[in-house]
Structure formats: structure tokens, C-alpha cells
Amino acid sequence: LKTSGRSESDNDTGWKETTRVGFIGAGKVAAAFGRYLHHRKVTVGGYLDHSFDKAKAAAKAAGTTPCDHMTQLAARCDIILITTQDDRIASACEALCRQAKLTDRHRIGHMSGAHPSGLLAAARDQGATIFSLHPLQAFADPQKAFETLPETFFALEGQGEGLPLVAQLMDALGNRCFSITPNNKVLYHISACVISNYLVTLMDAGLSILEHSGIDPHQGFQAMRPLIEGTLSNIANLGASKALTGPIARGDNGTIADHLNALDTAALTDLKTFYTFMGRWTLALAGGNTLTSEEKATVIERLLAD
Ligand SMILES: NC(=O)c1ccc[n+]([C@@H]2O[C@H](COP(=O)([O-])OP(=O)(O)OC[C@H]3O[C@@H](n4cnc5c(N)ncnc54)[C@H](OP(=O)(O)O)[C@@H]3O)[C@@H](O)[C@H]2O)c1
């Protein structure tokens, strides 16, 4: 993972203080990122949204004003981020191109993880540089998203002579940014979804089993939290396979059989399917590493079979 990022001594980014960044779509990402740009002394030129009130609120936090029209936004800004829902990016870009005259001064980007910059072909046809700049961050809570933006990595790809200015924006912010090829964006995004979204699903599955044991899920989560954080820290320090603990890693067949029986007794059919699927993946991870006995691995494999 080759990243760029400004060192404290490196101020020669070529970034101009007059460069302005604007947003079409004033939702969760645009509101937090615009506020962050303003906080880092990058000028935000304006916001446009279906809802003028939403654009106004985001603009206020980012030290700017809302726009009434695409023409106004294009006149005010050099970099325009189309931060609508993914399936509206291309049509918003086409509307921008119809209403405002873009030139090679403009860099038009979106912040979707799954899609390449090619969605913005209409802007490229008018001479603008196009790009996608994806923050590897979940923007569920606006304040938390703002606070975690300094540590957030961004994935960048694009086409056009103005692309270095976007990388310089990342340098000016001090964020680490890596390149990705357009063809690899979908797999990259699946990985981020599995790691982030399915982590939420995993927690929910674990907590619903906990609830069946008679423990309130909210209080239970507080009790599990040090375990979760300790596990994350082990993965960061040791890598996934060495971070593995528990009955599969130890080869405790009897405990696994007890787990499966308890899920049957509680009639948790879907959770048993979930447990066995995850168990088979875990077994592959443990095999030849923490689990060295082939005999035990074969018994576990049989227990976890469909
Ligand atoms: N949320 C995340 O955690 C996250 C993380 C990384 C990247 N991203 C990416 O960031 C982008 C924005 O996501 P988000 O979660 O911030 O979306 P969001 O909260 O749903 O905000 C999208 C906003 O754009 C507005 N909009 C849609 N079409 C428009 C148009 N043609 N003109 C003006 N405004 C328009 C929407 O208005 P209406 O509601 O009226 O349609 C809404 O206010 C997406 O590409 C997403 O993939 C999101």
C-alpha cells in the first residue's frame, strides 16, 4: 500500500490557498468532509443540495454559504465533489455539465468506494479532470466522522492533467492517500464492506445469541468491548491467523459440539448456519497454525459440515 502524506517539514505541496472545494449533495460525507476541510484551512466554496436547509447547515459548519444553482457552484469552485447517493452521481454530473460550463480548470470528483471516475465522463468531455476519492471511513455519526477524518486513508484514481492537484489537497490536509486502478475498485469496496458493514452484522449476531443467554445486549456489549478491542489489537500486532484464540484454534472438539447442541436446543437455526459457516472459515485460518493436530481438525470439520 503506497501512500502519500505530508511530513511536518514538507510544506511545498504546490497547493494554492485560493483553490476552492464545493459539494453537490450535502449529506453525511459532504457535511463532515467540508467541515474538516475548513478546519484544516482549505477553502470550501459552497454546497448545493435538493434541500436548501441541508446545504445551508453544511455550509455554515464549513465556513461558506449554500448555492442556488450549479452555475454558481462551478463559478466559485475549482474542485467539485459530487457527494450524492452512488446511483445519482452520473445524472448529477450530467446536470452540472448541462447547466455550467466546465473547463480544464475544474476537477470533478465523487467519493464512492465502488465506482470509478468514469461515471463522470460527461465532465471529462468538457475538458475537466475527473477523479474518485474514497474515504475509508464510516460516516454514521457526524461528530465521530469529523473526529476520525485526520486518521482516515483515502483511495484515489482519476484521469486528466489536473489530478496532481487532488493529491496535493490530500497532502495539504495531511491525510494518507493511495492509488487504485478503476478496475480494482469493486473488489476493494467489497473488502471495505466485509470489514466494516459485516463487523456490525457480526456484533448483532453475537449479541442476539447473548440475549438468549439472559444478558441484556446493551450491557453485554459493554462487557464484550474490551474483548473486541483486545482482539483488534491482536490482529494489528500479530496478523489474523496468530490472533485467533478459542475452541477451534485450540482443537477443543467437545466445546464445539456443546455449542452446536445449545444452538439446536434454543432453535437458533439461522445462527447455527452462521456459526458453522464462520467456523469453517476459522478452521481454515487455524489449520497448520494454532491448530496443529490434523486428527482434531478432521473432527471439527465433520462437526461444522452442513
Ligand atoms: N456514508 C458513508 O459512510 C460513506 C463512506 C464513504 C463513502 N461514501 C460515499 O459518499 C457519497 C455520499 O454518501 P452519503 O452517505 O453522504 O449520502 P447521503 O447522506 O444520502 O447524502 C446524499 C445527499 O445528496 C443529495 N442529492 C442527491 N442527488 C442530488 C442532486 N442531483 N443535486 C443535489 N443534491 C442531491 C441527497 O438529497 P435527497 O436525500 O433529497 O436525495 C442527500 O442530501 C456516496 O457516493 C457514498 O458511496 C459514503
The ligand as a MOL file (V3000), in Angstrom:
LIG
                    3D

  0  0  0     0  0            999 V3000
M  V30 BEGIN CTAB
M  V30 COUNTS 48 52 0 0 0
M  V30 BEGIN ATOM
M  V30 1 N -21.8570 7.1950 4.4040 0
M  V30 2 C -20.6660 6.6450 4.4230 0
M  V30 3 O -20.2330 6.0700 5.4400 0
M  V30 4 C -19.7550 6.7370 3.2200 0
M  V30 5 C -18.3950 6.3720 3.3640 0
M  V30 6 C -17.5300 6.5220 2.2810 0
M  V30 7 C -18.0320 6.9920 1.0720 0
M  V30 8 N -19.3650 7.3160 0.9430 0 CHG=1
M  V30 9 C -19.8370 7.8450 -0.3470 0
M  V30 10 O -20.1210 9.2280 -0.2080 0
M  V30 11 C -21.2140 9.5960 -1.0690 0
M  V30 12 C -22.3060 10.2960 -0.2640 0
M  V30 13 O -22.7980 9.3860 0.7220 0
M  V30 14 P -23.6480 9.9230 1.9830 0
M  V30 15 O -23.7670 8.7540 2.9150 0
M  V30 16 O -23.1150 11.2210 2.4550 0 CHG=-1
M  V30 17 O -25.0730 10.1750 1.2660 0
M  V30 18 P -26.3690 10.9010 1.8730 0
M  V30 19 O -26.1790 11.1800 3.3310 0
M  V30 20 O -27.5330 10.0840 1.4330 0
M  V30 21 O -26.3870 12.3110 1.1290 0
M  V30 22 C -26.6260 12.4760 -0.2440 0
M  V30 23 C -27.2430 13.8710 -0.4180 0
M  V30 24 O -27.2180 14.2240 -1.8230 0
M  V30 25 C -28.4740 14.8120 -2.1310 0
M  V30 26 N -28.6880 14.7230 -3.5870 0
M  V30 27 C -28.9230 13.6150 -4.3290 0
M  V30 28 N -28.9830 13.9300 -5.6460 0
M  V30 29 C -28.7750 15.2710 -5.7270 0
M  V30 30 C -28.7120 16.2030 -6.8150 0
M  V30 31 N -28.8840 15.8080 -8.0800 0
M  V30 32 N -28.4900 17.5040 -6.5310 0
M  V30 33 C -28.3260 17.9290 -5.2400 0
M  V30 34 N -28.3770 17.0960 -4.1670 0
M  V30 35 C -28.5840 15.7820 -4.4070 0
M  V30 36 C -29.4530 13.9960 -1.3140 0
M  V30 37 O -30.7030 14.6150 -1.2290 0
M  V30 38 P -32.0330 13.6320 -1.0940 0
M  V30 39 O -31.8750 12.9300 0.2330 0
M  V30 40 O -33.1520 14.5840 -1.1720 0
M  V30 41 O -31.9700 12.6630 -2.2320 0
M  V30 42 C -28.7200 13.9450 0.0150 0
M  V30 43 O -28.9140 15.1140 0.7750 0
M  V30 44 C -21.6620 8.3020 -1.7490 0
M  V30 45 O -21.0610 8.2180 -3.0190 0
M  V30 46 C -21.1310 7.2190 -0.8420 0
M  V30 47 O -20.8630 5.9940 -1.5230 0
M  V30 48 C -20.2270 7.1960 1.9900 0
M  V30 END ATOM
M  V30 BEGIN BOND
M  V30 1 1 1 2
M  V30 2 2 2 3
M  V30 3 1 2 4
M  V30 4 1 4 5
M  V30 5 2 4 48
M  V30 6 2 5 6
M  V30 7 1 6 7
M  V30 8 2 7 8
M  V30 9 1 8 9
M  V30 10 1 8 48
M  V30 11 1 9 10
M  V30 12 1 9 46
M  V30 13 1 10 11
M  V30 14 1 11 12
M  V30 15 1 11 44
M  V30 16 1 12 13
M  V30 17 1 13 14
M  V30 18 2 14 15
M  V30 19 1 14 16
M  V30 20 1 14 17
M  V30 21 1 17 18
M  V30 22 2 18 19
M  V30 23 1 18 20
M  V30 24 1 18 21
M  V30 25 1 21 22
M  V30 26 1 22 23
M  V30 27 1 23 24
M  V30 28 1 23 42
M  V30 29 1 24 25
M  V30 30 1 25 26
M  V30 31 1 25 36
M  V30 32 1 26 27
M  V30 33 1 26 35
M  V30 34 2 27 28
M  V30 35 1 28 29
M  V30 36 1 29 30
M  V30 37 2 29 35
M  V30 38 1 30 31
M  V30 39 2 30 32
M  V30 40 1 32 33
M  V30 41 2 33 34
M  V30 42 1 34 35
M  V30 43 1 36 37
M  V30 44 1 36 42
M  V30 45 1 37 38
M  V30 46 2 38 39
M  V30 47 1 38 40
M  V30 48 1 38 41
M  V30 49 1 42 43
M  V30 50 1 44 45
M  V30 51 1 44 46
M  V30 52 1 46 47
M  V30 END BOND
M  V30 END CTAB
M  END
